[in-house]
Amino acid sequence: MTDEVDPYCPYFSAAMDTLGKRWAGHVLRALVPGPMRFNAVASAIPSLTESTLSQRLKELESAGLIDRAVYNEHPVRVEYALTDKGRALGDVLLQLNGWALEWITLADGTTSH
């Protein structure tokens, strides 16, 4: 690290307010590979309730991180995808994922290395 880094950054704080909500990072990480329907996102994240997923999707859409596309089909199809802003964050999430694979030991003692 460098001595030039201020210990507090209001932009970082605002970002963490959005990303620090339970399951927000998980939802974004699930969408990194590409657009997904609601049930696919729900299936990708064990223990996430549908009501919490719905709430997080709305919050992340409001933050400009994901888009919600409604297709006028029968039945109606809805897909969620990262925006440009979300894809830029996706690179950060994948770096965090790489860090976790190297340094995190799961509760059952499993490591990726």
Phi, psi and omega per residue, in radians:
M1 nan 2.888 -3.105
T2 -2.014 2.640 3.110
D3 -1.212 -0.241 -3.093
E4 -1.384 -0.151 -3.115
V5 -1.434 2.114 3.093
D6 -1.218 2.361 -3.117
P7 -1.090 -0.410 -3.139
Y8 -2.208 2.332 3.080
C9 -2.303 2.069 -3.118
P10 -1.103 -0.494 3.122
Y11 -1.233 -0.733 3.071
F12 -1.086 -0.747 3.129
S13 -1.042 -0.775 3.125
A14 -1.132 -0.691 3.100
A15 -1.104 -0.755 -3.128
M16 -1.195 -0.500 3.055
D17 -1.068 -0.661 3.115
T18 -1.358 -0.871 -3.041
L19 -1.354 -0.372 -3.077
G20 -1.391 -0.132 3.101
K21 -1.195 2.445 -3.098
R22 -0.910 2.244 3.083
W23 1.394 -0.166 -3.102
A24 -1.043 -0.848 3.120
G25 -1.092 -0.646 3.118
H26 -1.099 -0.770 -3.129
V27 -1.109 -0.809 3.120
L28 -1.079 -0.777 -3.141
R29 -1.072 -0.674 3.132
A30 -1.099 -0.539 -3.092
L31 -1.529 -0.085 -3.132
V32 -0.989 -0.771 -3.121
P33 -1.148 -0.423 -3.141
G34 2.675 3.137 -3.100
P35 -1.021 2.560 3.139
M36 -2.492 2.653 3.012
R37 -1.446 2.833 -3.078
F38 -0.900 -0.897 -3.081
N39 -1.119 -0.547 3.105
A40 -1.203 -0.702 3.085
V41 -1.120 -0.792 -3.136
A42 -1.041 -0.723 -3.139
S43 -1.207 -0.494 -3.090
A44 -1.323 -0.290 -3.051
I45 -2.152 1.681 -3.139
P46 -1.022 2.497 3.072
S47 1.357 -0.059 3.115
L48 -1.455 2.161 3.128
T49 -1.372 2.712 -3.139
E50 -1.110 -0.642 -3.135
S51 -1.176 -0.702 3.100
T52 -1.183 -0.716 3.101
L53 -1.047 -0.798 3.130
S54 -1.025 -0.762 3.132
Q55 -1.119 -0.802 -3.123
R56 -1.131 -0.707 3.127
L57 -1.053 -0.746 3.111
K58 -1.103 -0.756 -3.136
E59 -1.144 -0.747 -3.126
L60 -1.217 -0.568 3.041
E61 -1.177 -0.759 3.112
S62 -1.077 -0.582 3.128
A63 -1.384 -0.075 3.125
G64 1.397 0.297 -3.102
L65 -1.618 -0.446 3.105
I66 -2.352 2.712 3.026
D67 -1.929 2.561 3.057
R68 -1.981 2.051 -3.140
A69 -1.916 2.204 3.119
V70 -1.874 2.166 -3.133
Y71 -1.827 2.189 -3.084
N72 -1.355 1.328 3.114
E73 -2.116 3.031 3.067
H74 -2.097 1.940 -0.045
P75 -1.269 2.857 3.134
V76 -1.062 2.373 3.128
R77 -1.938 2.317 3.115
V78 -2.144 2.269 3.092
E79 -2.182 2.597 3.098
Y80 -2.018 2.419 -3.134
A81 -2.558 2.680 3.071
L82 -1.211 2.455 2.986
T83 -1.400 3.139 3.050
D84 -1.007 -0.742 3.106
K85 -1.065 -0.749 3.121
G86 -1.191 -0.679 3.110
R87 -1.133 -0.637 3.072
A88 -1.084 -0.685 3.073
L89 -1.237 -0.533 3.117
G90 -1.000 -0.663 3.090
D91 -1.076 -0.695 3.108
V92 -1.147 -0.745 3.139
L93 -1.099 -0.670 3.102
L94 -1.199 -0.588 3.042
Q95 -1.138 -0.736 3.079
L96 -1.092 -0.693 3.098
N97 -1.057 -0.752 3.096
G98 -1.096 -0.729 3.083
W99 -1.055 -0.789 -3.122
A100 -1.083 -0.721 3.115
L101 -1.063 -0.571 -3.121
E102 -1.464 -0.615 -2.924
W103 -2.015 -0.263 -3.043
I104 -1.693 2.351 3.002
T105 -1.863 2.233 -3.141
L106 -1.236 2.865 -3.102
A107 -1.012 -0.518 -3.140
D108 -1.498 0.110 3.111
G109 1.559 -0.009 -3.130
T110 -1.248 2.369 3.005
T111 -2.160 2.773 3.135
S112 -1.530 -0.156 -3.100
H113 -2.062 nan nan
